[in-house]
């Protein structure tokens, strides 16, 4: 079983399991572990991520879950596969007021579509948010019209 950690030299300078995600860097999400079918990230509590009640904003939770779920979806080949979120359903179970850990797993992966589920837990281990999502698999680095290598590693196209 191949496990990818943040300091894995195979990932080069891209810290988010092989890709650069400026928004995740902006909110301070920390990738921790990636292995086939599983992803784990951590979000330190920050004042800028709180709502008017002092809880972690729901949009922050959803963004971190979307990334963590998508990492699990592409975990079978994270350097060559990207994903596009097709659908995501989120349920808020309680207020988030501490550092958070996000864990996601693949429920089923087909040749083009992946189904995942995940959760956010607070420092006491309480689930504060759960989500399920569907992702479309895409090749990284192919030209959308021709399928030929584009020279741009951020370009993605749908898998055949």
PEDAVEN-V790028 format. One record per residue. RES is the residue in one letter. OMEGA is omega in whole degrees, -180 to 180 (NA if undefined). Layout:
RES;OMEGA
RES;OMEGA
This chain:
X;179
X;179
X;-179
X;175
X;-177
X;-176
X;179
X;-178
X;179
X;-176
X;180
X;-175
X;-179
X;-169
X;-174
X;179
X;174
X;179
X;176
X;-180
X;-176
X;-179
X;178
X;175
X;-179
X;-179
X;176
X;179
X;-178
X;176
X;-178
X;-173
X;175
X;174
X;-176
X;178
X;-177
X;174
X;179
X;176
X;-180
X;178
X;175
X;179
X;179
X;-180
X;-176
X;-177
X;-176
X;174
X;-176
X;179
X;-179
X;177
X;174
X;-177
X;180
X;178
X;176
X;179
X;-179
X;179
X;180
X;177
X;179
X;179
X;-177
X;175
X;-179
X;177
X;177
X;-178
X;-178
X;-173
X;179
X;180
X;-169
X;-179
X;-179
X;-175
X;171
X;178
X;173
X;179
X;177
X;-177
X;176
X;178
X;-175
X;177
X;179
X;-174
X;-178
X;180
X;178
X;-176
X;-179
X;168
X;-176
X;173
X;179
X;175
X;-179
X;179
X;176
X;175
X;-179
X;176
X;173
X;-179
X;-178
X;-174
X;178
X;177
X;-177
X;173
X;-179
X;-178
X;173
X;179
X;178
X;-176
X;178
X;179
X;179
X;175
X;179
X;-178
X;175
X;-180
X;169
X;-178
X;176
X;-178
X;173
X;179
X;178
X;173
X;175
X;174
X;178
X;176
X;-176
X;-176
X;-172
X;-175
X;179
X;177
X;-175
X;-174
X;178
X;-176
X;179
X;179
X;-178
X;175
X;-180
X;176
X;-179
X;NA
